[in-house]
Amino acid sequence: MPRNPMDRLDPRTFYFHFCNLEFANGRNRSYLCFQVEREENGSLVLIDTGVFVNQLGLSNLGGKSIFRKFRLMYAFSGPGAQGNPRSWVQKATRPGGCRKTLSASPFFSFLLHRNTKNGLKEDVFKQQFGNQPRVTKPYRRRKTYLCYQLKELDGSTIDKDYFQNKKKRHAEIRFIDKIKSLGLDRVQSYEITCYITWSPCPTCALELVAFTRDYPRLSLQIFASRLYFHWRRWSIQGLQQLQTSVPVAVMRYPEFADCWENFVDHRGEPFEGWDKLREYSESIDRRLQKILRVRSCPGCRPRASLSCTPPSQLLAPS
C-alpha cells in the first residue's frame, strides 16, 4: 500500500484512474491530487503538492474522508498558515481540528460519486426496456430497471446510475436512498430524469411522493416504458397519487434513444429501436392518459385513499 500522501502518480496509474469514462469498470480506488499555495507579498507561492489514495481496511479513509482532508487542509493554507502543510492534514483530520471547509466543486462531486458499473448490455436493454405487449424471444422475465440522471439547472450532470430490483428492495427505493446519500443542498435546484421499465408500484409511488416533498426544489420526471398492472384498481390509484407530485410520462423514441446513449454499453452504435416502437408507445400513452383523466375529472366519484390499501395486497414487479 503506498504511503498517504504520495508525491506523484506514475503515468500508467494516472491514465487508468483519471480516464473520464462514463462507466469506470474496475476503477474502485479514489485518487485525489492536491496543491497548497500561500499568499506572500500579493502573489501565490507553492508550498506543497501530493496525492491521496483510499486505504483499504481503514474505515475513516474512504473517498469522502480523503476529500474532507483536502478541504480542511486547503482551509489551513490561508495567508496566516504556518508550519509544515502535511502536519495540517493530521490536525485537520482529528475531531474538532478545523471548522472551516470549502464547498465541493462539480469535479470533486464526480470523483466521489462516479459510476463504477458497466453499462447495460444491448440485449438486456432491448429485452427489459422493450415496450412490446408480449415478451419477445428469448423469453425472459421482464424486470424493473431504473436509470436516472441528476443535473443542475445549467445542465451539468452531477450523478447518474441505474438500479435493478433486489429482494424486498425495489429499484425506486434504491434510487431514493442513493440520492439522499449524495447530501444535496436543499436550497439549490436540481433536475432528475428517470427511465424505468415498469411504472412504479403503489408502495413505491407513495415513497416517491414523500421523497419529492422532502426536496421541494428538486424536479423529478419519470418516463416509463410499460405500465404495471394498469387494469388493477390499486395500481391505477398508485399512478394517480404519483401524478400529483411527480410527472409521469410514457417513453417514446427520444427517451429510448437518450437512455441508450447514457446507460447502455453500445460501443458507439446508434439506437435503432424495434418494430412498432412508436405504435406501442402511443397505445401505452393513451392508456396512461385515460388513467390520469379519471382522477382529474370533476364529476367523478372520489376514490379511496391509496394508503388504505393493505400492504399484503400491493404486488410488485421483480
N, C-alpha and C positions, 0 to 999 in steps of 0.2 A: 504494500500500500504506500503510495507516495506521501511525502510529508505535506502538511497543510499550513500555510500556503506554499505552493511551488513557485519557483522563479519564472519558469517558462513552460510552454507546451511543446512537445515535439511535433513536427509537421503532420505526421500520419494521424496523431490524435486530434489535432485541430481540424483537418479536413473531414475526418469521420464524424466527430461530435458536433461541429458547428455548421455542417451542411444543412441548409434550411428546407428539408424535406417536409411535405405535409404529413406523412405518416413515417415517423422516425423509428423504424423497426430495429430493435437491438440496441438502441441508444438510451439505456436506462440510467446512465450516470450523468449528473449535472456538473458542468464546469462553469465557473464564474471568474472572469478576468477583471482585475481592478487596477486603478491608477489613482494615487493620492497626490494632490498638489496643495501647496500653501502659498498664500499671497504674501509677497515681500516687495516692498517699495513699488507697489502698483502693478506688479507682474506676478504670474503664477510660476512657482518653482516646483519641479517634480521631486518628490521626496521618497516615494516608494511605489512599486508595482508588484503584482503577484497573481497567482491563480489558486482558487479554492476548488476542491473536488469533494463530492459526497464521500463520507467514510462509512462503509457498510458495517453494521453491527453496533453503531453508536446512535441511540435514539434521538439525541439532541443535535445531530449534524446532518439532517436531511436537507433537501434543496431549499426549503423555506428558511431553515436556520442559517444556511450559508448566505442567502440573500439578506437576512437580518444582520449578519455580521458585516456585510458590505455597507448596508445603510448606516449602521451605527458607527463604523469606522470612518465613513465619509463625514458623519456629523462631527467627529473629533478632529477633522482636518481643517478646521476654520483658522482664521488669522491668529488666534491665540493658542493654537495647539503647540504642545511641546513634547519632547521625548521621542522615543522610538515608536513609529506608527504601528509596528507589529505588536507592541505592548498594549496599544489602544484596543486592538481586537480582543485581547484577553480580558481587559477591563470591561469592554462593551458587552461581551457575552456572559458576564456574570449578572445574576439578578440585580436590577437596580443600577447597573453600570452606566447607563445613559438613557435619558428620557427623550432625546431629540431623534427624530427619524425623518427621512425624505420619502416622498411618495414614490411608488413603483412606476416606471415608465412602461409603455406597451412592450418594449423589447424584453424587459425582465419578466413581465407577465407571460410572454411566450415561453421563456426559459422554464418558469415554474410550472406551467400548465400545458406544456406541449404534448401532443398526442404521440404515444409510443406504439400504437396499434398499427397493423397493416390495414389498408383499405379493404372494403368489401370485395370479394371476388365477383367477377362479372356474372357468373351463373347464379350465384347466391342473390345478387341484386335483382336480376330479372325474375328469378323464381319467387322471391319474397315480396318484392315491390310490384310485381305484375298485377294489373287490375282486371284480369280476365275473370269472368264469373265462375269458371271451373279451373281447377289446377291442371296445368299442362305437364307433359312428360318432361323429365322423370317425375313421378308422382311423389312429391314430398310435402309434408305438412307445412302450411304457411304460418310462420310465427310472427311475433311482434318485434320489429326493429324500429328504433327511433334514432334519427340523425339530426343534429342541431348545430347551428352556428350562432354564436353570441358576438354581437358587434356594438361598437359605439355609434353615435348618431352620424359621425363623419364617415362611416362605412368601414373603418378599420376593424379587423377581426381580432377579438380578444381570446376566444376559445372555440373549438369545435371538436365534436366527438360523436360516437354512436354507441347505442346500448341495445342489448337484446334481453328479453325477459329471462329472469332466473327464477328458480323455485321460490315462491312466496315473495318475490321482489320484481315487480313489473318494471319494464323499461322506463315508463313515465316517472316512477318513484326514484329510480336510479338517476334519472336526469335531474330531478329536483334536488336530490342530495348533492349531486356534482355542482350545480350552480350555487347552492348555498355554501359549499366548501370554498368557493373562489373568493369569498369576502368582498363582494361588490359594494361600492359606495352607494348607499340607498338614496342619496340626494342627486346622484348623477343618472342620466337617462341612458337606457340600453335597448337594443332590439334583439330578439331571438326568433329565428325561423326554425321550425321543427318539421321534418318529413317523417311520417310514421306509416307503417304498413297497414295497421288496423286502427280505426278510430278508438279513442280511449274507452275503457270500460267505465261503468258508473262510479266505482270507487276511485279510480284514478282521475276521473273528471272532477270530483269533489276536491281531491288533493291539488289539482292544478288551479282550481278556482282559489283555494286558500293560499296557494303559493303566490299568485299574482296580487292578492290583497296585501301580502307581506312586503311586496316590492311594487309599490304604486307607480314608480317611474320606469318600470320595465314593460316594454311592449312585446307580447308573446303572440305569435301567429302559428297556427298548426295546419299543415296540409296532410290529409290522409289519402292513402291510395285506395283503401276499401273501407266500408262501414261495417262495424262489428255488431252482429245480430240486430240489424236495422229494423226488423219486424217485431222485435220483442219490446214490450212496454218499458221495462226498466232501462233498456239500452237507449230508447228514444228519450226518456227523461234525462238520462245522463248527458246526451248531446245537447239537449235544450238548456240544461243547467250550465254546461260548459260555455255555451254560446253567450251567456250573459256577461262573461268576463274575458273570454278568450275567443277571438275569431277563428272559426273552423271552416276550412275550405277543402275541396277535392283536388288532388294532384292532377295536373294536366301536363301536356308535353313540356312546357318550360320548367316546371318544378321537377319532373323526372330528369330532364337534362341537367339541371343545376345540381341535383342530388348525385347524379352520375359523375359530374365533373369534380365535385368536392369530397365525395366519400367512397368512391369506387377505385380500385386499383386497375384502371382501364388501359394503362400502358400507352397513353396517347391516342387511343381510339375514340372517335366521336360517338355520341349517343345516337342510336338509330331507331330505338323504340321497337315495338312489336305490332303485329297485325291487329287492327281495330282499336288501337290505344285510345284515340280521340273519341271514338264512339262509346267505348266503355266509360271514359271519364265523364262524358255528357250524361250518360244514363245514371251513374252514381251521383252526379251533382243534382240531377232532378230529384232523386230520392232524398238527398240531404235537404234540399230546399223545401220539399214537402214536409219533412220532419220539423224544420225550424219555423215554418209558417204556422204550424198548428199552435205553437206557443205564443206567437205574436198576434194571432187572430183575436180581435177584441170580443167577438161574440162566442168564443169557445169556452166550454166549461173548464175551470181550473183543475189541473191535475194534482194528485197527491205529491207531497214533498218527496224529493229523492231520498232524503235522509231517513225516511220511514221504511225504505226497502231493507229487509233483513240481509245482513252481510252474507249469510249462507246461501242466499239466492242470487248473489251477484257473481255470475260466471265470468271468467276472464280468459282471453286468448293465451296460449302457451308461448 
